[in-house]
Amino acid sequence: MKNTKTLRNLISSGTFLHLPSVYDPLSARQVEQAGFEATYVGGYVSGASKAISEPLLTLTEQVNIASEVSNSVSIPVLADAGAGFGEPLHSMRTVREFIRAGIAGIHIEDQFFPKRAHYHKYQVHAISTADFTTKIEYSCRARDEIDTNFLIIARSDTCREMGLKEASHRINSAAEAGADLGLIFPRNAEETKKAPKVCNIPLVYVQSRGNRDGRPLFSRQELQEMGYAMCIDAQVVIAAAFVAQRDMLRELRQTGDYKTITAKQMVDARQEIEDIINLDNYYEIEAATVES
């Protein structure tokens, strides 16, 4: 079964999808091994993993990262397609490229293209509702030409500056244009609870740990009770990995050794890495083909 159909079945069955955002095959396999039904390749983590920024990512770079992730796991992968990488015509190509890469769905937002670095300071540079709706309409047209099960999520960043009424209006307009789900950024708990009630399609919540604009964080269970269909955990994987590596390197540099993880724990970790990349399978093939 195609991953697009698998994702549709999960949604229709009422499965709440908690999507840790990953940026490489190894972290994706850890997500799968931990029991998550799907995963997600975010723009923030892709840009950071390349030591640049999401607004500087090209379509090719984001598709390649998402494709590497998708090819490494059996669970569906969703991806951040930014502002569709251009006008409606460009967004149609964006949809086609992600479908060909084996991705199960993407979200397209109402930011200007090219996106601005100030986006990371929570500044909204929004196109008009009409232009956004047209971009979603033509993206859905491209979807329907290749794979009707491919998920199109309409994302509006306008709630941050213009409020829930404006953001929900944009999501509902995108729904009429064919979007399957919506994604907005409620500013507080009240807006978070109200959003699923005023939007005409299921919503995705972005759990933005470490945000500096005061957006609330909720557990998976709380979001499910509010009526959300999915939760993107946007920074949890990269931030946790960054802190662990930063602390390890500081200790290694300052002391000349690394003892926070014991020798036994390091042996176990190395074995787990070799297991998750299926190294034993490679040994077996080599034994049968090149070892005497």
ZIWOQUI-V314382 format. One record per helix or strand. SS is the DSSP state (hx for helix, st for strand). FROM is the first residue (numbers start at 1). TO is the last residue. Records with the same first field share a line. If there is no record, write none. Layout:
SS = FROM-TO, FROM-TO
This chain:
hx = 3-12, 25-33, 43-49, 54-56, 59-72, 88-100, 117-121, 129-146, 159-162, 164-176, 189-198, 220-226, 236-255, 263-276, 279-289
st = 17-22, 38-41, 76-80, 105-109, 111-111, 126-126, 151-155, 181-183, 203-207, 230-233
